[in-house]
Amino acid sequence: MNIKMRGGSVTIDGKTFSGSSISINGNKVVVDGVTQDGELVGDIKVTVNGDCDTVENSNGDVEVKGSAGSVRTSNGRITCGNVTGDVTSSNGTITCGAVSGNVRTSNGNISHR
């Protein structure tokens, strides 16, 4: 999972992180190149609290409480505000605001303004 942000924070499995680049490497969260304490177990739920440039996630639900440049997940639901780029999920429902790019899911429903 990779998130590029312009401020705000990201909540991953109930723990909140702040930084401009947040990723998951194996079962560890990395913020601006620094590995954080603790390990992730099981399905991962990601909530972006604010606007972000990109969100890419392999497995798990993604919620962006703000606008996004692009959002992509392989397996999981996407919920977000307006998107200036594309929103893509291979397996999951997409619910979002206005989208300037494309909205695609192979298996799931799409609801956007």
C-alpha positions as CSV (number, residue, x, y, z in Angstrom):
1,M,0.0,0.0,0.0
2,N,1.3,3.5,-0.9
3,I,-0.3,6.9,-0.1
4,K,1.0,10.3,-1.2
5,M,-0.5,13.1,0.8
6,R,-0.5,16.9,1.0
7,G,-1.3,17.1,4.7
8,G,-3.8,15.3,6.9
9,S,-3.3,11.8,8.4
10,V,-3.9,8.2,7.7
11,T,-5.6,5.7,10.0
12,I,-4.5,2.1,9.5
13,D,-6.3,-0.5,11.6
14,G,-7.2,2.1,14.2
15,K,-3.7,3.7,14.5
16,T,-3.2,7.2,13.1
17,F,-0.1,8.3,11.2
18,S,0.9,11.7,9.7
19,G,3.4,12.3,6.9
20,S,3.6,13.0,3.1
21,S,4.4,9.3,2.1
22,I,2.8,6.4,4.0
23,S,3.2,2.8,2.9
24,I,2.9,-0.7,4.2
25,N,5.9,-3.0,3.7
26,G,5.1,-6.6,4.7
27,N,3.3,-6.2,8.0
28,K,5.0,-2.8,8.9
29,V,3.8,0.8,8.4
30,V,6.5,3.1,6.9
31,V,6.0,6.9,7.2
32,D,8.4,9.2,5.2
33,G,10.9,6.4,5.1
34,V,10.8,5.5,8.9
35,T,9.5,2.1,9.9
36,Q,6.9,2.5,12.7
37,D,6.5,0.3,15.8
38,G,3.9,-2.5,15.8
39,E,2.8,-5.1,13.2
40,L,-0.4,-5.3,11.0
41,V,-2.4,-8.5,11.2
42,G,-5.3,-9.7,9.0
43,D,-7.4,-7.5,6.7
44,I,-6.2,-3.9,6.6
45,K,-8.6,-1.0,6.7
46,V,-7.2,2.4,5.5
47,T,-8.8,5.8,6.2
48,V,-7.2,8.9,4.7
49,N,-8.2,11.9,6.8
50,G,-7.8,14.8,4.3
51,D,-6.8,15.2,0.7
52,C,-4.3,13.0,-1.0
53,D,-2.5,12.7,-4.3
54,T,-2.6,8.9,-4.7
55,V,-3.8,5.8,-2.8
56,E,-2.7,2.3,-4.0
57,N,-3.7,-0.7,-1.9
58,S,-3.5,-4.4,-2.7
59,N,-6.0,-5.8,-0.2
60,G,-8.5,-4.1,2.1
61,D,-11.0,-1.3,2.1
62,V,-9.9,2.3,1.4
63,E,-11.8,5.4,2.6
64,V,-10.7,8.9,1.7
65,K,-12.3,11.6,3.7
66,G,-11.4,14.3,1.2
67,S,-10.5,14.5,-2.4
68,A,-7.9,12.4,-4.2
69,G,-5.8,12.4,-7.4
70,S,-6.3,8.7,-8.0
71,V,-7.4,5.7,-5.9
72,R,-6.7,2.0,-6.7
73,T,-7.2,-1.3,-4.9
74,S,-7.1,-4.9,-6.0
75,N,-9.4,-6.3,-3.5
76,G,-11.5,-4.0,-1.3
77,R,-14.2,-1.3,-1.2
78,I,-13.3,2.3,-2.1
79,T,-15.2,5.2,-0.6
80,C,-14.0,8.7,-1.4
81,G,-14.9,12.3,-2.3
82,N,-14.0,13.9,-5.6
83,V,-11.2,12.4,-7.7
84,T,-9.2,14.2,-10.3
85,G,-7.9,11.0,-11.9
86,D,-9.0,7.4,-12.0
87,V,-10.7,5.1,-9.5
88,T,-10.1,1.4,-9.9
89,S,-10.9,-1.7,-8.0
90,S,-10.6,-5.3,-9.3
91,N,-12.9,-6.7,-6.7
92,G,-15.0,-4.2,-4.7
93,T,-17.7,-1.6,-4.7
94,I,-16.8,2.0,-5.5
95,T,-18.6,5.0,-4.0
96,C,-17.3,8.4,-4.7
97,G,-18.0,12.0,-5.7
98,A,-17.3,13.5,-9.1
99,V,-14.5,11.8,-11.1
100,S,-12.5,13.5,-13.8
101,G,-11.0,10.2,-15.0
102,N,-12.3,6.7,-15.4
103,V,-14.1,4.6,-12.8
104,R,-13.7,0.8,-13.1
105,T,-14.4,-2.4,-11.2
106,S,-14.5,-5.9,-12.4
107,N,-16.6,-7.3,-9.6
108,G,-18.7,-4.8,-7.7
109,N,-21.0,-1.8,-8.0
110,I,-20.1,1.8,-8.9
111,S,-21.9,4.8,-7.5
112,H,-20.5,8.3,-8.3
113,R,-21.8,11.8,-9.0
